[in-house]
Amino acid sequence: MTAPATFDPADFRPALQTRLLVLQPTPFCNIDCSYCYLPARDDRSRMTVETVDAVAQRLLDDGLVGDELAVVWHAGEPLAVPPAFYEAAFAALAQRLGAHTRLQQCIQTNATLIDDAWCE
């Protein structure tokens, strides 16, 4: 049996850079579209801010942070997680990655949960 190949970002030219990071804060969705590919859309578990921070640290550790990084909060219904989570998650990403890259936060949503709190 041969050893698995190792991955070293330094082996790539041009250098590998993560430009798009897709994070799923929850599998839960508040609607049940017949075409949806996600299983367990009734699962209300949530990503922790510690996980968000670990993802950011891994990008740094692996040397995959470039000049710009778009973070897309997607899958399930991201707005089912309260704004306070995103405030903490955005702060964790900014603290960990802000000196290394320009961050852009994006949320892909079905928009049914947008209210005054989200607009603020």
Backbone bond lengths (Angstrom), bond angles and torsions (degrees), N, CA, C in turn:
res aa  C-N    CA-C-N  psi(-1)  N-CA   C-N-CA  omega(-1)  CA-C   N-CA-C  phi
1 M - - - 1.448 - - 1.524 108.80 -
2 T 1.316 116.68 134.36 1.458 120.92 -179.82 1.519 110.29 -92.32
3 A 1.311 114.06 151.82 1.460 119.57 178.58 1.525 109.04 -70.17
4 P 1.336 117.66 146.43 1.467 119.53 178.42 1.530 110.04 -65.47
5 A 1.311 115.12 148.28 1.458 120.37 177.69 1.519 109.50 -64.74
6 T 1.307 116.35 142.08 1.461 119.80 177.48 1.516 109.16 -92.77
7 F 1.286 114.78 152.27 1.461 121.92 -179.78 1.513 108.23 -107.07
8 D 1.301 116.95 119.54 1.449 121.39 177.15 1.529 107.91 -127.58
9 P 1.338 117.94 110.47 1.458 120.44 -179.11 1.531 112.86 -56.15
10 A 1.324 117.27 -26.08 1.464 120.42 -179.04 1.523 112.25 -67.78
11 D 1.340 117.40 -15.61 1.464 121.17 179.62 1.525 112.92 -76.00
12 F 1.314 118.83 -9.53 1.461 122.10 -173.54 1.522 112.07 -100.36
13 R 1.337 115.08 138.55 1.462 122.47 174.62 1.508 108.06 -131.47
14 P 1.308 121.45 123.43 1.454 124.66 -4.87 1.524 110.48 -64.65
15 A 1.317 115.23 163.96 1.462 120.78 -177.55 1.531 110.87 -58.79
16 L 1.312 115.66 141.57 1.463 120.28 175.94 1.523 109.27 -68.25
17 Q 1.323 115.42 137.57 1.448 121.51 175.37 1.516 108.58 -140.50
18 T 1.303 115.93 131.17 1.458 120.15 175.28 1.519 107.57 -79.31
19 R 1.317 115.62 120.50 1.470 120.64 179.19 1.525 111.58 -106.00
20 L 1.340 115.60 -23.48 1.457 121.38 -177.30 1.519 108.66 -134.14
21 L 1.315 115.31 124.30 1.459 122.20 177.86 1.518 107.33 -121.39
22 V 1.326 117.46 119.34 1.458 122.12 179.75 1.524 107.98 -104.38
23 L 1.321 115.85 122.91 1.460 121.85 179.64 1.522 109.48 -120.70
24 Q 1.329 115.69 139.73 1.461 121.88 179.09 1.527 107.92 -108.22
25 P 1.327 117.03 100.97 1.462 118.86 -177.13 1.529 113.90 -69.97
26 T 1.327 116.57 -23.51 1.466 121.61 177.45 1.527 109.20 -159.82
27 P 1.325 117.68 146.73 1.460 118.89 172.94 1.534 112.00 -80.90
28 F 1.338 116.54 -13.04 1.457 120.61 -175.60 1.526 111.79 -66.29
29 C 1.330 114.95 139.87 1.453 121.26 171.65 1.521 108.56 -132.76
30 N 1.311 115.73 140.90 1.460 120.83 -177.05 1.522 113.46 -84.10
31 I 1.324 117.72 -3.93 1.464 120.80 174.45 1.525 108.31 -128.11
32 D 1.308 117.12 165.23 1.464 121.23 -174.81 1.523 109.44 -126.61
33 C 1.318 115.44 76.45 1.470 120.33 -178.16 1.528 110.04 -71.04
34 S 1.299 116.77 135.71 1.468 121.22 -177.37 1.526 112.18 -65.80
35 Y 1.307 118.68 -24.38 1.455 122.45 -177.42 1.534 113.11 -91.88
36 C 1.309 118.07 -3.29 1.462 121.17 -174.60 1.524 111.15 -65.60
37 Y 1.314 115.25 137.32 1.463 122.49 -178.40 1.527 112.95 -92.57
38 L 1.325 118.22 -7.26 1.459 120.56 -175.31 1.521 112.15 -84.13
39 P 1.315 117.58 129.50 1.459 120.10 172.86 1.537 109.77 -80.43
40 A 1.281 117.49 164.44 1.474 123.89 171.91 1.526 112.80 55.22
41 R 1.327 115.99 43.98 1.461 119.31 -179.80 1.529 112.77 -69.37
42 D 1.328 117.34 -6.46 1.460 120.45 176.63 1.533 112.14 -96.94
43 D 1.320 117.33 2.65 1.459 123.38 178.92 1.532 108.72 -77.05
44 R 1.319 117.20 118.11 1.464 121.67 -175.96 1.527 113.64 -95.33
45 S 1.317 117.76 16.04 1.466 119.07 177.74 1.522 109.50 -65.09
46 R 1.327 114.84 159.16 1.468 119.99 -176.39 1.515 110.97 -134.65
47 M 1.308 115.13 147.72 1.454 122.02 171.62 1.534 107.27 -67.62
48 T 1.314 116.12 146.73 1.459 119.86 176.11 1.527 109.91 -96.19
49 V 1.301 115.66 159.41 1.462 120.46 175.47 1.522 109.51 -64.82
50 E 1.322 117.56 -30.55 1.464 121.19 176.65 1.528 110.94 -62.65
51 T 1.315 116.90 -36.51 1.464 120.42 176.43 1.524 110.41 -66.97
52 V 1.317 117.14 -42.44 1.467 121.36 177.62 1.531 109.18 -58.56
53 D 1.310 116.84 -45.87 1.457 121.52 179.50 1.532 110.88 -62.90
54 A 1.331 117.27 -40.47 1.468 121.05 178.78 1.529 111.47 -64.23
55 V 1.327 116.95 -38.02 1.470 120.92 176.78 1.522 109.67 -61.53
56 A 1.329 116.26 -46.95 1.463 120.51 179.72 1.520 110.95 -61.47
57 Q 1.320 116.94 -43.53 1.462 120.28 179.64 1.523 111.06 -63.41
58 R 1.328 116.65 -38.17 1.469 120.02 178.92 1.529 111.27 -63.32
59 L 1.327 116.97 -41.18 1.468 119.91 176.30 1.529 110.58 -59.10
60 L 1.320 115.89 -42.71 1.470 119.72 177.99 1.520 111.35 -65.34
61 D 1.341 115.90 -48.23 1.462 120.56 -177.85 1.520 112.20 -59.32
62 D 1.336 116.40 -35.73 1.462 120.93 -177.72 1.532 112.64 -88.38
63 G 1.314 117.27 1.38 1.455 120.79 178.35 1.514 113.64 65.97
64 L 1.325 117.13 34.50 1.455 121.34 -174.80 1.528 113.70 -106.68
65 V 1.327 117.20 10.39 1.462 120.22 -179.21 1.521 109.20 -89.38
66 G 1.328 115.34 123.14 1.460 120.99 177.90 1.518 110.89 -103.25
67 D 1.313 116.39 -161.12 1.463 121.71 -177.22 1.525 113.46 -70.40
68 E 1.339 116.76 -30.75 1.464 121.65 -177.86 1.517 109.69 -135.99
69 L 1.326 116.00 144.73 1.466 120.80 176.97 1.520 108.84 -141.49
70 A 1.331 116.17 119.45 1.463 121.87 173.38 1.524 107.42 -94.67
71 V 1.311 116.36 123.82 1.458 122.43 177.06 1.525 106.60 -103.92
72 V 1.330 116.23 119.55 1.462 121.42 179.75 1.523 108.36 -109.10
73 W 1.297 115.37 120.10 1.462 122.65 175.01 1.518 106.02 -90.17
74 H 1.333 116.20 115.11 1.460 121.28 -165.18 1.521 110.26 -148.40
75 A 1.300 114.30 161.74 1.472 124.60 173.89 1.511 110.40 79.80
76 G 1.320 115.46 150.42 1.442 117.88 -164.69 1.527 104.96 59.44
77 E 1.293 117.42 -147.04 1.464 121.59 171.29 1.523 107.10 -123.96
78 P 1.330 117.20 103.15 1.461 120.12 -175.95 1.528 114.67 -55.78
79 L 1.334 117.64 -31.08 1.460 119.25 -178.68 1.527 112.82 -74.91
80 A 1.339 117.81 -4.21 1.461 120.95 173.51 1.532 110.43 -72.34
81 V 1.314 116.59 -15.17 1.461 122.71 174.68 1.526 106.28 -94.52
82 P 1.329 118.43 134.39 1.464 120.09 -172.41 1.536 114.13 -67.78
83 P 1.338 115.71 156.51 1.469 120.09 179.56 1.529 113.54 -53.62
84 A 1.325 117.83 -33.39 1.474 120.41 -178.59 1.529 111.19 -59.37
85 F 1.334 118.00 -34.40 1.467 120.21 176.72 1.521 110.13 -61.33
86 Y 1.326 116.36 -46.82 1.462 120.12 -177.89 1.528 111.60 -66.90
87 E 1.320 117.20 -36.85 1.462 119.51 176.11 1.527 109.87 -58.17
88 A 1.334 116.68 -45.54 1.466 120.96 179.57 1.523 111.36 -70.19
89 A 1.328 117.71 -41.02 1.465 121.48 -179.32 1.527 111.00 -66.60
90 F 1.332 117.27 -43.65 1.466 121.01 178.03 1.531 109.90 -61.74
91 A 1.331 116.23 -40.82 1.469 120.05 179.46 1.525 110.65 -65.17
92 A 1.329 117.12 -40.83 1.472 120.67 178.81 1.521 110.73 -63.21
93 L 1.324 116.77 -43.76 1.461 120.10 178.54 1.525 111.24 -64.48
94 A 1.320 116.65 -42.72 1.464 120.49 179.75 1.521 111.10 -64.03
95 Q 1.327 116.20 -41.15 1.464 119.70 -179.99 1.522 111.03 -65.21
96 R 1.322 116.62 -42.68 1.462 121.07 -176.20 1.531 112.20 -78.44
97 L 1.342 116.98 -39.32 1.468 120.46 -171.08 1.527 114.72 -113.17
98 G 1.323 117.41 -14.20 1.460 120.93 -171.72 1.517 115.30 -56.32
99 A 1.313 118.13 -32.04 1.463 120.77 179.72 1.529 111.75 -79.48
100 H 1.338 117.32 -9.38 1.462 121.87 -173.48 1.522 114.17 -111.66
101 T 1.339 117.17 -21.60 1.456 120.16 -173.48 1.527 110.21 -154.67
102 R 1.317 115.55 160.98 1.466 120.81 172.61 1.520 107.13 -91.71
103 L 1.311 116.14 118.23 1.465 121.65 -177.00 1.521 111.41 -92.38
104 Q 1.323 114.82 140.06 1.463 121.57 172.25 1.526 106.10 -128.13
105 Q 1.321 117.42 126.40 1.457 122.86 179.74 1.525 109.09 -100.86
106 C 1.330 116.99 131.92 1.464 123.21 -179.64 1.522 108.56 -133.14
107 I 1.314 116.73 144.66 1.466 120.89 175.86 1.517 107.99 -126.48
108 Q 1.324 115.32 123.43 1.463 120.31 174.52 1.521 106.90 -95.61
109 T 1.310 116.70 116.54 1.458 121.77 -170.29 1.519 111.84 -134.98
110 N 1.337 116.01 157.87 1.461 119.89 171.89 1.535 110.17 -84.78
111 A 1.317 116.94 -4.99 1.471 125.92 172.62 1.522 114.93 69.40
112 T 1.315 119.25 3.91 1.462 120.17 -177.81 1.525 112.92 -74.75
113 L 1.335 117.79 -15.96 1.462 120.82 -177.76 1.527 113.22 -104.39
114 I 1.325 117.18 7.17 1.465 119.60 179.93 1.532 109.04 -67.63
115 D 1.304 114.37 127.80 1.461 121.06 178.56 1.530 107.91 -139.45
116 D 1.339 117.20 -172.79 1.456 120.69 -177.78 1.520 112.00 -59.57
117 A 1.329 117.52 -38.11 1.479 120.47 -179.94 1.522 110.55 -62.09
118 W 1.325 116.82 -41.05 1.476 119.56 178.68 1.524 111.46 -69.32
119 C 1.320 116.85 -36.66 1.466 119.61 179.52 1.535 111.51 -66.33
120 E 1.321 116.48 -32.96 1.467 119.52 176.72 1.501 109.33 -66.64
